[in-house]
Amino acid sequence: MIRRLLIASALLIAPSVLLAQRGGRTQADRRTELMDKSEIPKGVDIRVRDLEDQSPLHLLIDKRKDIKLTDAQLSQLKDAEEKLKEKNAPLYKSADSLIRATRLTSSSSDADKSRAQSSRNTLMEVIKTLNESYDAARKDAVALLDAEQQPKANELLDKQKEEAEKFFRERMRR
């Protein structure tokens, strides 16, 4: 009796399991407006957050254990970081609006493309100004460190600068 019940249940369940597992056309195969990439805006692929993350003070604070910062040095760096953020706030705002202005869709006119190129050039100038601000902050921050901490800090900052240059070169080409 149990044997017959198992056979009957297997015959009833097996077709439904096999039907579910057979695959076939899924939603991912279909073209939908949601997944249509032709209208995705094209332009520079950076965010304001990417610009903020390039701050040398931010890096030194994050790597405080590697550099072995004292509490007093950490406090000074945090104060300097806040001042730097306040000083660069207008640059971040203009960068944000310029990043949006560089975005184009496939149906953009020549005038839109020209405006986007102009915005891109202006954005590059804003980034250059930010980098100059960061270089000045770097000099001041390294001056706060003692002789043992400076080589490690300079190594980390040089590596960050190289990575940032590579990152922005790649992202500004698009």
N, C-alpha and C positions, 0 to 999 in steps of 0.2 A: 503494500500500500504506500509506504513512504517513497519507495522507488518510483512508482507511477506519479506521485505528486511532484517529485523532483524533476522528472522528465517533462511533465506538463508545464511546470513553471519555467523551465529552461526554454521550452519551445515558445512560450509567450514572451519571455523577457529578451531572449537573444535577438530577435529581429529589431526591436526598438533600440537596443544598445548598438547594434551594427549600423543601423540607419543614422544614429547620432554621430557615430565615429567616421562615417564615410567621407566627410568633408564636403567639398563643393564650393560654390561661389559664396563668398562672404561679403560683408559690408566693406571690408578693406579693399576689395577688388573693384568696387564700383566708384565711379567718378562722382564726387559730390561737391557742392559749392564750398562746404566747410574745409575740404582738403585741397581745393584748387589753389595751386601755388603760382599761377600766372598773375594774380592780382596782389601778391605779397609785395609790399613796398621794398624797393631796393635802394641802398644807400650805404653810408658808413655803418658798420656793425659794432658800435661801441655805446656804452651807457655812461652817464655821469658817474655812477658808482665806480666804473673802471678808472676814471680820472681821479676820483677821491682815493682809491686804493693805491695810487702811485706815490702818495705822500711818504717821504723818507721818515718823517716823525711817526707815522702810523706803523711803519715797518719796525723801527727801533723799539716802539712800545710793545709790539707783538712779540719781538724776539728778545725781550728783556732778560729772560733766563739765560739765553745763549751768550748775551753780552755781559751778563752779571751786573745789571744796573742796581744802584742803591735806591732806597726809597726816595731820597731827596732828588736824585737824578730823574727818576720816574715821574715824580711830581712836576719837575721843571719841564720835562718833555710833554707831559699831558697839557700843561698850561700853554706851552708853545704851539701844540697841535690845535688847541681851541682857537688861539689867536690866528693861526694860519687858515683855519676853516672860515673864520669870520672875514678875513682879508680876501679869501678866494671865493666867497659866496656869490658875488656878482658874476665872476667868471664861470662858475658852475651853472648858474641860471642861463647865461647866454649860450654856453655849450649845449645845454639841454634843448633850447629852442633851435639852435643851429643843427643839431643832430636830427631833429624832427623835420627841419626844412630840407635836408638832403635826401629824404626818402622819396622815391619815385615809384609809380606803378607802371605797368606796361603800356597803359593808355595815356601817359603823360605827354604833353605837347613839348615842342622845342623850347618855348619860353620857360616852361617848368623845369626842363633839363638845364637851361642856362642859369636859372635861379638856384637850382640845387648845386650846380658847380660853384657858383659864387658863394653860397653858404658853406660849402665844403672848404673852400680856400680860407674863408673867415674863421671857420672852426679850427683849421690848422694853425692859424695865428693865435687863437685863444689857447690852444694846447701848448704852443711855444711859450706863451706868457706864463701859463701854469708851470711849465718845466723850469722857467727862470726863477719863479717864486720858490719852487721846490729845491732848486740848487742853493739858493740863499739860505733856506731853512736847514738844509743839510749841513752847510758850513757851520751854522750856529749850533746845531745839535751835536755835531762831532766835537766842537770846542768844549761842550759841557762834559765830555767823557774824559777819563784819565788815559794815560799812555798805554795801559794794558788793554783797555776796551776799544780803543780807536782802530787797531788793525782789523779786528773781527767786525766791527760796525762798518768800516769802509768796504770790506769784502762783501758783506750782505747788501750794502747799498749799491755797490757796483753791479752785483748780480741782478738786483731789482731793476736797475736802469737799463741794462742790456735786455732783460726780458720785456720791459715796457716798450722799448724801441721796436723790438721784434713784433710784439703784440699789435702796436699801433700801425706798423707798416702793413701787416697782414689785414687788419680790419679797415684801414682807410682805402685800400685798393678796390674794394667791392663796389 
